[in-house]
Structures are given as C-alpha cells and as structure tokens.
Amino acid sequence: MSFDFTIIESNKISGLKQILLSSFTDHRGALFSFFDKDITNRILPNDLNFEHVKFANNNAGTLRGIHGDFKSWKLVMLISGNIEQVAVDNRKDSPTYKAVDNVLLNADQEPRALLLPPGVGNGFLSITKSVYCYALAYGGDYSDFDDQFSLKWNDSDLKIPWESKIHNPIISDRDR
C-alpha cells in the first residue's frame, strides 16, 4: 500500500491544515498510516520532527480544551468514535486572530488528520465514546500545562459555533 495524502489549507485559520490520508479497505476493515517522513517533511519546518504521541480515551459528552502553546505543532487524529474538533487562533499577530474552525469527525469515515501550528488552540467534544491521538513537534522541552494557554470553550468573545448541542459537558477544573 502506498502512503498518499492530500493537504487542504483551512480557509478560516492561517496555517491550519487538514490532511486526508489514503487507506486500504477490505472485508477485514481498513489500514492507513497516521504519518511518515514524507508527511513530516511537507508539513513541519525543516528543523522539527514529532517528539512524542499522546492518546485521550474519552467518554461521550467529554469536552477537552481549548489548549495550546506558542511552540508546539500538533498533528491530531480521531482513532475511534465521533467528535467535534475545534481550533482557535490565539496568535495576536495573525491575520486570523480569534478565528475559529470546527469540523465533525467520524473515525468510520475517510481517515484525516489536522495540523495545528503553534499558537492555535486545540479542543474537541466527544459526541460518542472516542479515542483521540496527537503527535507533538517542538524545539527544546515540552510545554506542559504550566506553559500552555487555555481558552474557555464557551467564551462569548470567541462565539464558537459548536454544531453539537452542549448542555452539561464533562470537563476538567482547568476547562471550567
């Protein structure tokens, strides 16, 4: 199986990309690659590589984020379930500052990843039980939560157009 992918630039947030991944499907299911050196070479600055990968196992109704930092590139992908993915530009010098882009993702549909550049906050609502994955690329040490920014998921200034109806999301104290 060759590893083909298509990169689609967001029309709402500068530098945000959707990456459509090729897959092989037969009676057993589907097989696809999340990333390899070709995708890394095309989407990251020359001096960076993905440093580590994290997974979030989520109950239905869980809302995570919106978090980010100003040095990490995040390649995110839904492994199982359904989510509403949200990105918010928090770069004050960006032409798309405070812009929001959201997309409904279903792991049973065409596999896709999203690349969020530094300064773009990442959040999602797990519509069903889900598994979410993200690979991180950065220079120096990892920016853990002490060095990250948090944006309120229901900030009236951001006016995030959540397509999924959120009544009582399961959220952390940090996201409250």
Buried (B, 14 or more C-beta within 10 A) or exposed (E): EEBEBEEEEBEEBBBBBBBBBBBEEEEEEEEBBBBEEEBBEEBBEEEBEBBEEEEBEBEEBBBBBBBBBBBBBBBBBBBBBBBBBBBBBBBEEBEBBBBBBBBEBBBEEEBBBBBBBBBBBBBBBBBBBBBBBBBBBBEEEEBEEEEBBBBEBEEEEBEBEBEBEBEEBBBEEEBE
